[in-house]
Amino acid sequence: MSDAAQPTAAEVRTAAEAVKAALDRHLAAVERRSGEDDPAVYEAFNELAAAAEEYDELLYDRYDEVTPFEIPGGDDSLPPYTGPEEPNALSVLIRRDYAVVEPQRLLAQAGRIADIEAGPDTDPDSAGRGVHAALGVLFGEFEPDEIASRHKEFGLEEGDSTLWVAAADEPAEPGEWLEAPFDQADPQRVVCRFDVSAVFDDDLDPDDDSVATEHLEDADH
């Protein structure tokens, strides 16, 4: 950033004072909280996060310095939890994305289970139906967790994944949600969630396949 575009020392000082005021408001809201899911605490938390982010950016732009703490922004957080305090039932929602990077390997693995031909000269672009059938065979034969742990054997490459644990008042009636399993997911009833994504791995060794990053979103914030 050029000197002309840098914030002034006064602007940095003003941002620091805003953080102090936001801290006071957050503490006051916590002290006055009416319950575990008090919306005033949630609002004060978001205000503190925004003030801290603004101060951190100005401090860096002006002095090339950063703060020693990080507060997750409100836009990336779960909304306040509104589910039962003692859930009688749970729904576990899981999504895992994969890329089919080695169709021949996928076809070969499925061919060991079912009669799917995968010749060495098969063109993956013309074998779409074969790959389609192979995926059905593999996911019908193995549990999703086993496929996740052995994805390279099946010619797959992991993408992002997420797991949501949501509270429910009562167990769902058998078969009632199977046609649209995720349509009724309510973020305000999520007890906790775990995300795995390459966007969290920027500071990790890209050659270390043993390292996994989990991102926990606390349902209180």
C-alpha positions as CSV (number, residue, x, y, z in Angstrom):
1,M,0.0,0.0,0.0
2,S,1.3,3.4,-0.9
3,D,1.9,6.1,1.8
4,A,-0.9,8.2,0.4
5,A,-3.4,5.4,0.9
6,Q,-2.3,4.5,4.4
7,P,-4.7,5.3,7.3
8,T,-3.6,8.0,9.6
9,A,-2.4,7.4,13.2
10,A,-5.5,9.1,14.4
11,E,-7.7,6.6,12.4
12,V,-5.8,3.7,14.0
13,R,-6.3,5.2,17.4
14,T,-10.0,5.7,16.8
15,A,-10.3,2.1,15.7
16,A,-8.5,1.0,18.9
17,E,-10.9,3.0,21.0
18,A,-13.8,1.4,19.1
19,V,-12.5,-2.1,20.1
20,K,-12.3,-1.0,23.8
21,A,-15.9,0.2,23.7
22,A,-17.0,-3.0,22.0
23,L,-15.3,-5.0,24.7
24,D,-17.1,-3.1,27.3
25,R,-20.5,-3.5,25.6
26,H,-19.8,-7.3,25.1
27,L,-18.9,-7.7,28.8
28,A,-22.0,-5.7,29.9
29,A,-24.2,-7.9,27.6
30,V,-22.7,-11.1,29.1
31,E,-23.2,-9.8,32.6
32,R,-26.9,-9.0,31.9
33,R,-27.6,-12.0,29.8
34,S,-31.1,-13.4,30.2
35,G,-30.3,-16.9,29.1
36,E,-27.8,-19.0,27.2
37,D,-29.1,-17.8,23.8
38,D,-29.5,-14.1,24.7
39,P,-29.6,-12.2,21.3
40,A,-28.0,-9.2,23.0
41,V,-24.9,-11.2,23.6
42,Y,-24.8,-12.4,20.1
43,E,-25.2,-8.9,18.7
44,A,-22.4,-7.6,21.0
45,F,-20.2,-10.5,19.9
46,N,-20.6,-9.5,16.3
47,E,-20.0,-5.9,17.0
48,L,-16.8,-6.8,18.8
49,A,-15.7,-9.0,15.9
50,A,-16.3,-6.2,13.4
51,A,-14.4,-3.6,15.5
52,A,-11.5,-6.0,16.1
53,E,-11.3,-6.8,12.3
54,E,-11.3,-3.1,11.4
55,Y,-8.6,-2.3,14.0
56,D,-6.5,-5.2,12.8
57,E,-6.6,-4.1,9.2
58,L,-5.8,-0.4,10.0
59,L,-3.0,-1.4,12.3
60,Y,-1.5,-3.6,9.6
61,D,-1.9,-1.0,6.9
62,R,-0.3,1.8,9.0
63,Y,2.3,0.0,11.0
64,D,2.7,-3.4,9.3
65,E,1.7,-5.0,12.7
66,V,-1.1,-7.4,13.7
67,T,-3.0,-8.2,16.8
68,P,-2.3,-11.4,18.8
69,F,-5.9,-12.5,18.7
70,E,-8.5,-13.5,16.1
71,I,-12.3,-13.3,16.5
72,P,-14.4,-15.1,13.9
73,G,-16.6,-12.8,11.9
74,G,-20.3,-12.9,12.3
75,D,-20.9,-13.7,8.6
76,D,-19.0,-17.0,9.0
77,S,-20.7,-18.0,12.2
78,L,-23.8,-20.0,13.0
79,P,-26.8,-18.1,14.1
80,P,-27.9,-18.3,17.7
81,Y,-29.0,-21.8,18.7
82,T,-32.8,-22.0,19.2
83,G,-33.2,-25.8,19.6
84,P,-34.1,-27.7,22.8
85,E,-31.7,-27.5,25.7
86,E,-31.9,-31.3,26.1
87,P,-32.5,-32.7,22.6
88,N,-34.5,-35.9,22.4
89,A,-33.2,-36.7,18.9
90,L,-30.4,-35.7,16.6
91,S,-29.9,-35.5,12.8
92,V,-26.3,-35.8,11.5
93,L,-26.0,-34.2,8.1
94,I,-22.8,-35.0,6.1
95,R,-21.6,-33.8,2.7
96,R,-18.3,-35.0,1.2
97,D,-17.2,-33.8,-2.3
98,Y,-14.9,-35.8,-4.5
99,A,-13.3,-35.4,-8.0
100,V,-13.0,-38.5,-10.2
101,V,-9.3,-38.1,-11.1
102,E,-8.5,-41.6,-12.2
103,P,-11.5,-43.2,-14.0
104,Q,-9.6,-46.3,-14.9
105,R,-8.7,-47.0,-11.3
106,L,-12.3,-46.5,-10.3
107,L,-13.5,-48.9,-13.0
108,A,-10.9,-51.5,-12.1
109,Q,-11.9,-51.4,-8.4
110,A,-15.6,-51.7,-9.2
111,G,-14.8,-54.5,-11.7
112,R,-13.5,-56.6,-8.8
113,I,-17.0,-56.4,-7.3
114,A,-19.3,-56.4,-10.3
115,D,-19.0,-57.2,-14.0
116,I,-17.9,-53.8,-15.2
117,E,-15.4,-53.9,-18.0
118,A,-12.5,-51.5,-17.9
119,G,-10.0,-52.2,-20.7
120,P,-6.6,-50.5,-20.7
121,D,-7.5,-48.5,-23.8
122,T,-10.9,-47.4,-22.6
123,D,-11.4,-43.6,-23.2
124,P,-12.7,-42.1,-19.9
125,D,-14.6,-39.5,-21.9
126,S,-16.6,-42.2,-23.7
127,A,-17.0,-44.4,-20.6
128,G,-19.3,-42.1,-18.7
129,R,-21.9,-44.9,-18.2
130,G,-19.1,-47.1,-16.9
131,V,-18.0,-44.6,-14.4
132,H,-21.6,-44.0,-13.4
133,A,-22.1,-47.7,-12.8
134,A,-18.8,-48.0,-11.0
135,L,-19.7,-45.3,-8.6
136,G,-23.0,-47.0,-7.9
137,V,-21.2,-50.3,-7.2
138,L,-18.6,-48.8,-4.9
139,F,-20.9,-46.7,-2.8
140,G,-23.3,-49.6,-2.6
141,E,-20.6,-52.0,-1.4
142,F,-18.6,-49.7,1.0
143,E,-19.7,-47.5,3.8
144,P,-19.1,-43.7,3.1
145,D,-16.5,-43.6,5.9
146,E,-14.5,-46.4,4.3
147,I,-14.6,-44.7,0.9
148,A,-13.4,-41.5,2.6
149,S,-10.4,-43.3,4.1
150,R,-9.6,-45.2,0.9
151,H,-10.6,-42.6,-1.7
152,K,-7.2,-42.7,-3.5
153,E,-7.6,-46.4,-4.0
154,F,-10.8,-45.7,-5.9
155,G,-9.3,-43.0,-8.1
156,L,-11.0,-40.1,-6.2
157,E,-9.6,-36.9,-4.9
158,E,-11.1,-35.3,-1.8
159,G,-12.8,-31.9,-1.9
160,D,-14.5,-30.0,0.9
161,S,-16.6,-31.8,3.5
162,T,-18.9,-30.7,6.3
163,L,-20.7,-32.4,9.1
164,W,-23.7,-30.8,11.0
165,V,-25.1,-32.2,14.2
166,A,-28.6,-30.8,14.5
167,A,-31.0,-31.1,17.5
168,A,-34.6,-32.4,17.0
169,D,-37.6,-32.5,19.3
170,E,-38.5,-36.0,18.3
171,P,-37.2,-38.6,15.9
172,A,-38.5,-38.2,12.4
173,E,-41.1,-40.6,11.1
174,P,-39.6,-43.4,9.0
175,G,-39.2,-42.4,5.4
176,E,-40.6,-38.8,5.8
177,W,-37.4,-37.0,4.8
178,L,-35.7,-39.4,2.5
179,E,-36.8,-37.6,-0.7
180,A,-35.1,-34.3,0.3
181,P,-32.8,-35.1,3.2
182,F,-31.2,-31.6,3.6
183,D,-34.2,-29.4,2.9
184,Q,-35.3,-29.2,6.5
185,A,-31.9,-28.4,7.9
186,D,-32.2,-25.5,10.3
187,P,-28.9,-23.7,11.1
188,Q,-30.4,-22.4,14.3
189,R,-30.7,-26.0,15.5
190,V,-27.2,-27.0,14.8
191,V,-25.4,-28.1,18.0
192,C,-22.0,-28.1,16.3
193,R,-20.5,-28.4,12.9
194,F,-17.1,-29.6,11.5
195,D,-15.8,-28.3,8.2
196,V,-12.7,-29.7,6.4
197,S,-11.5,-27.6,3.5
198,A,-8.3,-26.6,1.7
199,V,-9.0,-23.0,2.6
200,F,-8.1,-23.8,6.2
201,D,-4.8,-25.4,5.1
202,D,-2.9,-22.4,3.8
203,D,-0.2,-22.6,6.5
204,L,0.2,-26.4,6.4
205,D,2.7,-28.4,4.4
206,P,1.0,-29.2,1.1
207,D,3.0,-32.4,0.8
208,D,1.8,-33.8,4.2
209,D,-1.2,-35.9,3.4
210,S,-1.5,-36.9,7.1
211,V,-2.6,-33.5,8.2
212,A,-6.3,-32.7,8.3
213,T,-7.9,-29.5,9.5
214,E,-11.2,-29.3,11.2
215,H,-13.0,-26.1,11.7
216,L,-15.5,-26.1,14.6
217,E,-18.4,-23.6,14.6
218,D,-19.8,-23.2,18.1
219,A,-23.6,-23.0,17.9
220,D,-23.6,-20.3,20.6
221,H,-22.0,-17.9,18.1
